[in-house]
Amino acid sequence: MLVNAHQNSVDTLFDAGRQLIEQVKGSEKSSKTQKKLTELNCASARQRELEDALKEGQVINQEIQDLLLWLSNVLSTSKPVGGFPESAREQLHRFMEVYNELEATRPRVESMQHPSRDGRT
C-alpha cells in the first residue's frame, strides 16, 4: 500500500531515472541510478505480491469464519439423543439431516484444509 499510495511519485522517479541514465550513459552514475531503479521496481513488485497475499488471507479467513458460524448453528440446533423409544425414529431422522448437512459441507471443509488443490498456495 505504501508504494501504491505514492504511485505517481514512483512513476516520476522511474521516468527521471531513465532520463538520467540516457544522459549519462556508460558512467558510474548511470549504473548506480539503474541499480536504484531496479531496487525500486523490485520493492514495488514485492508490495503488490504482499497485498495480493493479504487479500487472499482475508478471503480464507472469511471462509473459515463462515464455516465456523455454520457449524455453530448446526450444533446449537441439534437436540440431545435419548428418551422414549417412540421418539427414536424422529431422532434418527434429525440425526440423518445433520449428518447429510455435514457430508454436503465436506468438500468445502477439505478445500480449506488443502488450499493448493483449488489454486491457492
Kinemage of the C-alpha trace (Angstrom):
@kinemage 1
@onewidth
@group {chain A} dominant
@subgroup {mainchain}
@vectorlist {calphas} color= white
{ca met a 1} P 0.000 0.000 0.000
{ca leu a 2} L 2.863 2.328 0.768
{ca val a 3} L 4.335 2.063 -2.716
{ca asn a 4} L 0.900 2.217 -4.346
{ca ala a 5} L -0.091 5.244 -2.269
{ca his a 6} L 2.780 7.101 -3.893
{ca gln a 7} L 2.471 5.538 -7.345
{ca asn a 8} L 2.649 8.914 -9.125
{ca ser a 9} L 5.892 9.723 -7.315
{ca val a 10} L 7.283 6.276 -8.120
{ca asp a 11} L 6.388 6.701 -11.796
{ca thr a 12} L 8.001 10.144 -11.817
{ca leu a 13} L 11.153 8.677 -10.252
{ca phe a 14} L 11.289 5.948 -12.885
{ca asp a 15} L 10.926 8.491 -15.685
{ca ala a 16} L 13.541 10.802 -14.197
{ca gly a 17} L 15.889 7.892 -13.593
{ca arg a 18} L 15.559 6.665 -17.180
{ca gln a 19} L 16.244 10.161 -18.492
{ca leu a 20} L 19.297 10.456 -16.246
{ca ile a 21} L 20.586 7.078 -17.416
{ca glu a 22} L 20.212 8.171 -21.039
{ca gln a 23} L 22.028 11.438 -20.364
{ca val a 24} L 24.990 9.865 -18.585
{ca lys a 25} L 25.178 6.548 -20.435
{ca gly a 26} L 28.193 4.435 -19.571
{ca ser a 27} L 29.167 6.392 -16.466
{ca glu a 28} L 29.250 5.250 -12.866
{ca lys a 29} L 26.264 7.476 -12.149
{ca ser a 30} L 24.311 5.624 -14.837
{ca ser a 31} L 24.939 2.209 -13.275
{ca lys a 32} L 24.130 3.455 -9.763
{ca thr a 33} L 20.891 5.001 -10.990
{ca gln a 34} L 19.991 1.797 -12.833
{ca lys a 35} L 20.639 -0.218 -9.675
{ca lys a 36} L 18.384 2.075 -7.624
{ca leu a 37} L 15.626 1.878 -10.248
{ca thr a 38} L 15.866 -1.907 -10.204
{ca glu a 39} L 15.586 -1.923 -6.401
{ca leu a 40} L 12.571 0.396 -6.575
{ca asn a 41} L 10.946 -1.823 -9.185
{ca cys a 42} L 11.548 -4.920 -7.025
{ca ala a 43} L 10.103 -3.177 -3.971
{ca ser a 44} L 7.021 -2.197 -5.947
{ca ala a 45} L 6.547 -5.747 -7.256
{ca arg a 46} L 7.035 -7.214 -3.776
{ca gln a 47} L 4.487 -4.767 -2.370
{ca arg a 48} L 1.921 -5.964 -4.936
{ca glu a 49} L 2.681 -9.599 -4.037
{ca leu a 50} L 2.197 -8.879 -0.343
{ca glu a 51} L -1.058 -7.031 -0.960
{ca asp a 52} L -2.339 -9.955 -3.053
{ca ala a 53} L -1.356 -12.388 -0.291
{ca leu a 54} L -3.140 -10.230 2.276
{ca lys a 55} L -6.315 -10.193 0.180
{ca glu a 56} L -6.124 -13.981 -0.231
{ca gly a 57} L -5.597 -14.386 3.505
{ca gln a 58} L -8.623 -12.229 4.206
{ca val a 59} L -10.758 -14.325 1.849
{ca ile a 60} L -9.596 -17.554 3.509
{ca asn a 61} L -10.234 -16.081 6.943
{ca gln a 62} L -13.775 -15.116 5.915
{ca glu a 63} L -14.421 -18.615 4.558
{ca ile a 64} L -13.245 -20.125 7.843
{ca gln a 65} L -15.434 -17.730 9.822
{ca asp a 66} L -18.416 -18.685 7.651
{ca leu a 67} L -17.753 -22.394 8.251
{ca leu a 68} L -17.412 -21.869 11.995
{ca leu a 69} L -20.672 -19.941 12.117
{ca trp a 70} L -22.419 -22.636 10.082
{ca leu a 71} L -21.051 -25.391 12.347
{ca ser a 72} L -22.062 -23.471 15.450
{ca asn a 73} L -25.590 -23.120 14.072
{ca val a 74} L -25.793 -26.823 13.215
{ca leu a 75} L -24.570 -27.847 16.656
{ca ser a 76} L -26.794 -25.415 18.515
{ca thr a 77} L -29.944 -26.638 16.754
{ca ser a 78} L -29.263 -30.337 17.280
{ca lys a 79} L -31.222 -31.932 20.084
{ca pro a 80} L -29.849 -34.418 22.591
{ca val a 81} L -30.335 -38.090 21.827
{ca gly a 82} L -32.207 -40.350 24.191
{ca gly a 83} L -35.603 -40.662 25.722
{ca phe a 84} L -38.541 -42.786 24.732
{ca pro a 85} L -38.484 -45.453 22.017
{ca glu a 86} L -41.350 -43.637 20.249
{ca ser a 87} L -39.065 -40.675 19.600
{ca ala a 88} L -36.237 -42.827 18.155
{ca arg a 89} L -37.490 -42.507 14.572
{ca glu a 90} L -37.681 -38.697 14.865
{ca gln a 91} L -34.220 -38.593 16.459
{ca leu a 92} L -32.787 -40.771 13.712
{ca his a 93} L -34.407 -38.555 11.075
{ca arg a 94} L -32.922 -35.397 12.638
{ca phe a 95} L -29.544 -37.109 13.024
{ca met a 96} L -29.574 -38.042 9.335
{ca glu a 97} L -30.427 -34.447 8.389
{ca val a 98} L -27.456 -33.149 10.370
{ca tyr a 99} L -25.241 -35.921 9.001
{ca asn a 100} L -26.250 -35.069 5.416
{ca glu a 101} L -25.565 -31.372 6.043
{ca leu a 102} L -22.112 -32.244 7.347
{ca glu a 103} L -21.431 -34.513 4.372
{ca ala a 104} L -22.590 -31.835 1.933
{ca thr a 105} L -20.142 -29.403 3.519
{ca arg a 106} L -17.233 -31.858 3.459
{ca pro a 107} L -15.786 -30.640 0.101
{ca arg a 108} L -15.745 -27.053 1.336
{ca val a 109} L -14.007 -28.041 4.572
{ca glu a 110} L -11.496 -30.200 2.706
{ca ser a 111} L -10.715 -27.365 0.309
{ca met a 112} L -9.922 -25.203 3.337
{ca gln a 113} L -7.624 -27.922 4.698
{ca his a 114} L -5.828 -28.345 1.370
{ca pro a 115} L -5.957 -24.914 -0.307
{ca ser a 116} L -3.398 -25.741 -3.014
{ca arg a 117} L -5.948 -28.049 -4.672
{ca asp a 118} L -8.173 -25.138 -5.679
{ca gly a 119} L -5.459 -22.815 -6.908
{ca arg a 120} L -4.315 -21.319 -3.607
{ca thr a 121} L -0.749 -21.658 -2.430
